């Protein structure tokens, strides 16, 4: 994950689930200890290692909470292999319910929002949003897509590739020209990495800009987010809690020249800040589509309160 | 089932004062107590079909009938266990359908009782917002708003009312004048002119949608935008059975049968949609709510 081979909150969580499953299958409980108490202790250094490689995202943190709870809740009467089976099933169920089936349910609801003649703006690459658009195309809806991309990872390019391969007319712009293109757009669809308890949407950096510009031009902003990504944290700005990605990736210039700030490490006055997330206030979001319901952004805390998240 | 629809039509003709949705719920309640089906599934299906038929004959009140019937069915089948969260009624615990039917009828009667009281409760909550010397602007005829204004008048408050002409504005003015409340009819075009003199806007509703937005007679949206731009509070008085399970993102997103009187004439809508950001407070029988609280309430009922 640190080398950006696995990207995206769903993919990273799925990868974590696979890794934990492998760990549990290979795990042998010491004779003197109970699996309930010992497995958690055994998993701890693994999670610490992972968070040192790259900071955990909210989806991964929520899965870890879930699996820890399943481990402590497991019955002491079960044999070791039975307990292991149960935990493996818990992992699989978590994936199936919260990622796979939730994705399908959200896709169904979101596709209903897409009508013929729409021009939909998406930001960079999101597995869920691409899935929605491809499904809408499969249902023979006629629409266009504008992909807004930004440096340094330029993941919008692969979004564009996948959409055009499916026969969806695509435009590709950099984030600098988003105010220009927003006039021609009918809807904006964004994916979220997390939904915070005060209704703020945590997404890849640039999402807040998309929300703000869409609001200025009065375009509806649709955020798609599974409920397992709802988190209890509260923040009103992007600085309080964020992740810094590799600053050297900002040095890549478009014309292969050396960047003027290549020597930034030596200079005491220059710093490169490559933020990963930003927060979008709930007032800028028209609707959040989750697998349970379509909610206004301010109602996210209600879902947490109702315990609807399968924790 | 046809006699129930006929009964509904008859009730509509006879009682102009009761909201159409309450009459529809009456009919559904009757249907539940007199039905002779053997399973819950069957009953729910029949209720759905009857609701659909009632909705089809409801004309411009389609949204409130739809939401009312939906909420009725949801309410009667909701049973709260002691420790468990709200869940569908546990039919495995009952032997035979009769105890289940009794449960449903009891819930239905409870729902009816709460409904009857709703307008009175709303008037009770809302009238303190009217103090001496205010000028209230309202759109078209609304029986809930009428009740609130009458209650305030009863408590000897001195206030003025401006009513936009819309379709039934003159009727509202007449009713207010009959009660001794000073009411003036204004043209829809003159809301820009009068808005600076208005203290706040109070309107009724045909329906309230999931994000707290308002569906009301055509002409409400411009009043809301005008009020917002001059910083005047915009209040909505609405009964809770009008909470409609829909989430429009634009004017065209409303379903066709909500917008138009008959399905063929799709040129001139009857209602418009006011987004939640223009609404300050909603006076409902569940309390004084903000638009974001509406979805909380709906989630409590449906999820």
Contacts between the chains, C-beta under 8 A, distances in Angstrom:
chain1	res1	chain2	res2	distance
A	113	B	249	7.4
A	187	B	249	7.9
A	220	B	249	4.1
A	220	B	250	6.8
A	222	B	249	7.8
A	283	B	277	7.5
A	286	B	211	7.8
A	286	B	249	5.5
A	287	B	211	7.0
A	287	B	247	6.0
A	287	B	249	6.5
A	292	B	303	5.9
A	293	B	299	6.9
A	293	B	302	7.5
A	293	B	303	6.0
A	294	B	210	7.0
A	294	B	247	4.9
A	295	B	210	7.7
A	295	B	295	6.0
A	295	B	299	7.5
A	296	B	210	7.1
A	296	B	211	4.1
A	296	B	212	6.9
A	296	B	276	7.3
A	296	B	292	6.2
A	296	B	295	5.2
A	298	B	292	4.0
A	298	B	295	7.7
A	299	B	292	6.6
A	299	B	295	4.5
A	299	B	296	6.2
A	299	B	299	6.6
A	302	B	295	7.3
A	302	B	296	5.0
A	302	B	299	5.3
A	303	B	299	7.4
A	306	B	85	7.7
A	306	B	299	6.8
A	306	B	303	6.7
A	307	B	85	7.5
A	308	B	303	6.5
